[in-house]
């Protein structure tokens, strides 16, 4: 189950965010796992980033894996329902909007990229070392292609209505 908690007022399409998260989890074969998404304001994101990463500034996304020892590419194997949890992501739409000009893409696309990035972190991917960055980047590109295909199908379906 995907649980989204919106604690801020910047624009965000929660229906699309949830649909994108569902598409990603389905592609990863984790549809039966939980994912928490908190949508935070700048002040709260600053606090989270300071408390959890010792960075005294807001950021666009933070990820908190439920299975912190998972390595990139490993599967989570559990028969215990309580352990069918990927973890939590915190997104900050206001930061994303303020930072958008440097990315030269639209807001919705940036949200999708960050959602994929955050979920990859929940699954053990990181970008600390160059080799790890390449592995994570490949996984992100695959998932973004899945999202692109899903969005194209949705657009075609809406045209036929």
PADO-422132 format. One line per 8 residues: for each residue y, z, x of N, C-alpha, C, CB. Coordinates in pm, whole numbers. Atoms other than C-alpha are relative to their C-alpha. Glycine has a CB too. Example, Ala and Ser with C-alpha at 12.3 -4.5 7.8 and 13.67 -1.06 7.14 Angstrom:
REM residues 2
-119/0/89/-450/780/1230/120/0/90/3/125/-99 | -119/-6/-82/-106/714/1367/109/73/-77/46/-142/41
***
This chain:
REM residues 161
-119/0/84/0/0/0/125/0/89/0/123/-96 | -127/5/-72/347/-81/120/101/84/-76/50/-148/18 | -97/-90/61/599/192/51/135/-23/67/-45/149/14 | -134/24/-52/966/101/91/95/102/-59/48/-145/-33 | -97/-101/41/1234/369/77/137/-43/53/-40/142/53 | -132/49/-37/1593/240/76/102/113/-7/43/-118/-92 | -94/-112/-9/1842/505/193/139/-46/43/-53/106/98 | -129/54/-45/2147/284/245/51/-101/-102/-12/-65/140
-62/88/99/2378/35/70/21/-144/46/130/57/-41 | -17/138/-46/2386/-280/287/-99/-89/-76/-24/-11/155 | 87/89/79/2234/-586/117/-137/-20/66/67/-135/-20 | 136/29/-47/1858/-625/148/-85/-33/-122/-60/122/80 | 87/43/108/1610/-807/-72/-134/72/17/-20/-157/0 | 120/-83/-14/1341/-541/-112/-125/-71/-50/18/131/-74 | 114/76/52/1117/-772/-315/-51/-96/106/39/-77/-129 | 39/95/-105/1118/-1033/-38/-58/74/121/121/-86/43
50/-80/-112/1071/-766/230/-144/44/-25/90/124/23 | 135/-43/35/765/-632/49/-97/-118/1/-1/69/-137 | 86/119/1/625/-982/-6/-31/-45/143/68/-115/-78 | 21/38/-140/672/-1062/364/-97/97/67/134/-3/76 | 90/-99/-59/501/-737/466/-142/-21/-51/48/144/-33 | 133/25/56/211/-810/230/-63/-124/63/8/-18/-153 | 50/123/-61/175/-1161/374/-47/27/143/110/-109/0 | 37/-32/-139/169/-1025/730/-128/82/4/115/78/70
119/-85/0/-85/-754/650/-125/-79/-42/20/120/-93 | 113/83/43/-306/-1006/469/-46/-90/115/39/-86/-123 | 35/88/-112/-293/-1244/767/-72/77/111/127/-66/56 | 62/-85/-103/-392/-956/996/-129/66/-48/98/106/45 | 116/-63/64/-671/-847/757/16/152/-4/-129/-38/75 | -30/-143/19/-504/-509/702/60/24/-140/98/50/109 | -56/-15/135/-423/-552/330/-31/135/-63/-51/-109/-90 | 39/-129/58/-602/-227/250/53/119/80/-151/9/-10
-63/-106/-79/-390/-27/498/141/28/-53/5/-39/150 | -134/-39/40/-70/162/425/102/-38/107/5/151/-27 | -113/27/-87/266/69/573/123/61/-65/19/-154/24 | -124/-58/49/585/271/532/119/-71/61/5/150/30 | -123/63/-49/925/105/559/118/81/-53/10/-151/-44 | -122/-72/35/1241/315/562/118/-89/33/9/137/74 | -122/77/-20/1571/133/521/112/102/18/29/-99/-120 | -94/-107/-37/1832/348/698/142/-54/20/-48/70/127
-138/35/-32/2209/349/735/24/19/150/100/87/-84 | -31/-8/-143/2380/333/1076/-6/141/55/137/-57/25 | -4/-138/-46/2433/707/1104/-141/56/16/81/87/-96 | 137/-52/-7/2072/794/1027/-80/-72/109/-71/-17/-136 | 72/74/-104/1939/517/1254/41/49/139/26/-151/-13 | -48/-56/-126/2156/653/1535/-75/130/30/153/25/-6 | 72/-128/-16/1997/996/1480/-146/-22/37/9/83/-129 | 141/27/-29/1643/855/1474/-17/-52/143/-58/-102/-101
10/59/-133/1703/653/1789/26/106/108/100/-116/14 | -28/-109/-95/1850/957/1966/-117/97/7/129/75/-40 | 107/-99/4/1574/1192/1854/-133/-51/53/-19/48/-141 | 132/51/-35/1277/963/1915/-3/-86/126/-54/-79/-113 | -1/86/-119/1389/733/2198/104/45/102/26/-144/-40 | -105/-53/-87/1670/938/2356/107/-106/31/-61/51/131 | -104/102/-10/1905/642/2300/114/41/-94/-55/-143/-36 | -113/-52/77/2248/762/2184/79/-114/-64/92/84/90
-61/113/70/2321/461/1963/-96/-45/-111/31/-119/98 | 90/55/103/2187/293/1649/-75/-121/57/80/-41/-128 | 75/118/-39/1936/10/1673/-46/-71/-127/-122/38/89 | 39/79/116/1787/-254/1445/-131/47/-62/-12/-146/37 | 132/-38/50/1427/-129/1417/-65/102/92/-89/-124/-14 | 85/-95/-72/1202/157/1519/-138/-5/-64/60/145/-4 | 138/2/49/823/169/1486/-71/127/42/-76/-124/52 | 75/-123/-23/600/475/1458/-145/-23/-41/62/119/-79
139/31/33/230/383/1480/-80/123/-41/-67/-66/117 | 92/-105/43/-26/594/1298/-114/15/101/-56/-30/-141 | 105/2/-102/-278/496/1566/65/-30/135/-112/-106/-34 | -82/24/-119/-67/540/1882/-78/-44/124/76/122/33 | 79/38/-117/-354/480/2126/-62/-140/-12/-110/101/23 | 53/134/22/-440/138/1982/57/-96/105/35/-50/-143 | -42/102/-97/-427/-143/2237/18/-133/-72/-103/-14/116 | -27/131/59/-291/-488/2157/-128/-79/-15/101/-79/86
118/80/27/-561/-699/1996/-120/78/-49/-36/-75/121 | 110/-82/52/-790/-407/1910/12/12/-151/1/141/65 | 2/-23/144/-893/-357/1548/-5/149/-27/-120/-72/-67 | 14/-137/49/-847/-32/1367/-125/1/-86/129/47/-81 | 125/-11/74/-1191/63/1244/-12/144/-49/-124/-40/88 | 12/-133/59/-1216/355/1004/-58/-11/-140/136/71/-3 | 52/-9/136/-1407/450/694/74/106/-80/-150/32/2 | -76/-108/64/-1169/734/617/128/-58/-58/32/115/102
-117/59/65/-908/628/362/132/51/56/-4/28/-148 | -125/-55/-53/-644/862/506/39/-65/133/-14/150/18 | -30/65/-128/-671/676/839/29/-148/-15/-116/19/94 | -35/139/25/-609/338/675/152/-9/-16/-74/-55/-128 | -145/-8/-6/-247/361/775/44/-66/130/52/149/-10 | -52/63/-122/-60/137/1019/111/83/61/50/-141/-31 | -112/-78/-49/240/366/1046/126/-30/-79/23/-26/149 | -130/14/66/608/350/964/96/-81/85/59/138/-30
-107/77/-62/898/121/1042/131/46/-61/-21/-155/-20 | -135/-25/50/1266/202/1013/85/-121/34/62/132/61 | -92/113/-17/1505/-90/963/142/45/-35/-42/-120/-90 | -141/-32/27/1885/-70/970/76/-130/-31/64/74/122 | -66/125/37/2037/-361/773/144/-14/51/1/-14/-148 | -139/12/-46/2396/-278/871/6/-37/147/75/130/-25 | 8/36/-142/2308/-291/1240/-41/-147/14/-100/92/76 | 49/139/-5/2118/-616/1182/111/-97/-37/-121/-18/-95
-113/85/40/2418/-767/1002/107/-6/108/61/51/-131 | -103/-6/-105/2662/-652/1271/-43/-77/125/32/146/36 | 56/62/-120/2434/-791/1545/-36/-147/-21/-124/78/45 | 47/133/37/2357/-1118/1365/66/-116/78/22/-21/-145 | -61/115/-67/2615/-1345/1537/-66/-38/133/145/29/24 | 59/34/-130/2436/-1323/1871/-135/-70/-13/-16/125/83 | 133/60/18/2108/-1450/1723/6/-142/-55/-81/86/-94 | -19/136/53/2242/-1766/1555/-109/-40/-100/3/-100/114
92/26/110/2000/-1735/1262/52/76/-121/-149/43/35 | -50/-70/118/2045/-1616/905/-63/140/-10/-30/-82/-126 | 39/-141/17/2000/-1257/793/-145/14/-42/89/67/-103 | 137/-10/48/1671/-1314/607/-100/-31/111/-21/-94/-117 | 89/36/-111/1511/-1483/909/-3/113/103/47/-133/66 | -3/-110/-96/1625/-1199/1135/-82/119/-51/146/44/28 | 81/-107/59/1472/-944/896/-149/-29/17/34/18/-149 | 141/38/-17/1142/-1135/907/-45/18/144/-22/-145/-45
34/-15/-142/1145/-1145/1286/-17/147/35/108/-63/89 | 8/-142/-30/1211/-772/1303/-120/66/-68/128/70/-42 | 117/-54/70/944/-693/1043/-128/-33/78/-9/-57/-144 | 115/41/-81/687/-891/1244/-4/81/129/5/-152/30 | -10/-74/-126/807/-724/1565/-46/145/-19/144/-4/53 | 36/-139/26/775/-378/1414/-147/18/-29/81/53/-115 | 142/-9/32/429/-440/1273/-84/-23/126/-39/-103/-109 | 71/20/-128/316/-574/1612/0/129/82/64/-116/81
-4/-129/-72/432/-247/1770/-98/100/-63/143/58/-2 | 94/-91/66/229/-56/1509/-144/-31/39/16/-9/-151 | 135/43/-36/-75/-253/1625/-23/-2/151/-26/-136/-58 | 25/-19/-143/-40/-164/1992/67/-99/92/-142/-3/24 | -69/97/-85/167/-457/2116/128/63/54/31/-131/-78 | -128/-44/-55/458/-387/2348/55/-108/93/-14/135/76 | -67/100/-85/698/-571/2577/60/65/123/108/-74/-79 | -50/-69/-118/743/-332/2866/-22/-85/125/-69/137/15
34/87/-114/566/-555/3121/7/-145/-45/-143/33/57 | -11/142/33/614/-932/3135/-128/-55/-64/33/-81/124 | 128/49/55/243/-997/3069/-18/49/-143/-119/46/88 | 9/-55/136/251/-768/2764/97/-71/-94/29/151/1 | -100/71/79/568/-941/2643/-56/-135/-47/129/-19/82 | 55/131/36/390/-1279/2651/-107/12/-108/-60/-68/125 | 105/-22/101/93/-1143/2452/63/33/-134/-96/114/44 | -68/-38/124/325/-984/2196/73/-119/-60/98/117/25
-75/117/47/539/-1296/2173/-92/-100/-70/73/-68/118 | 96/91/62/231/-1510/2096/-40/50/-138/-124/-17/89 | 39/-58/130/124/-1272/1818/115/-11/-100/-42/148/17 | -116/11/88/477/-1267/1675/18/-144/-50/127/47/73 | -17/140/39/495/-1648/1674/-105/-41/-103/-9/-91/124 | 104/29/98/162/-1670/1490/36/57/-137/-134/57/47 | -34/-65/126/277/-1424/1225/123/-61/-64/21/149/21 | -119/66/55/617/-1590/1185/-37/-136/-60/108/-17/110
47/127/56/437/-1923/1130/-69/24/-134/-96/-71/99 | 65/-36/128/227/-1756/858/106/26/-106/-91/125/18 | -110/-28/96/546/-1627/692/70/-129/-41/102/98/62 | -67/128/30/707/-1971/716/-82/-81/-100/23/-81/130 | 89/73/92/406/-2132/546/1/65/-139/-144/-5/55 | -2/-70/129/404/-1866/273/131/-25/-73/-22/151/21 | -130/24/63/775/-1913/209/13/-144/-48/114/32/98 | -2/140/43/734/-2291/193/-82/-19/-128/-53/-92/111
82/8/121/453/-2252/-64/75/59/-119/-135/76/20 | -76/-64/108/672/-2018/-269/111/-93/-49/60/134/48 | -106/93/39/958/-2269/-264/-56/-117/-81/74/-53/124 | 63/111/73/726/-2552/-374/-45/45/-139/-121/-55/79 | 43/-51/130/581/-2337/-652/119/18/-94/-75/133/18 | -118/-21/83/930/-2250/-777/59/-133/-47/106/80/76 | -49/132/41/1024/-2620/-783/-79/-56/-117/-6/-96/117 | 87/52/106/731/-2688/-1017/8/82/-128/-142/-3/48
-13/-83/120/831/-2420/-1266/102/-60/-93/39/144/36
***
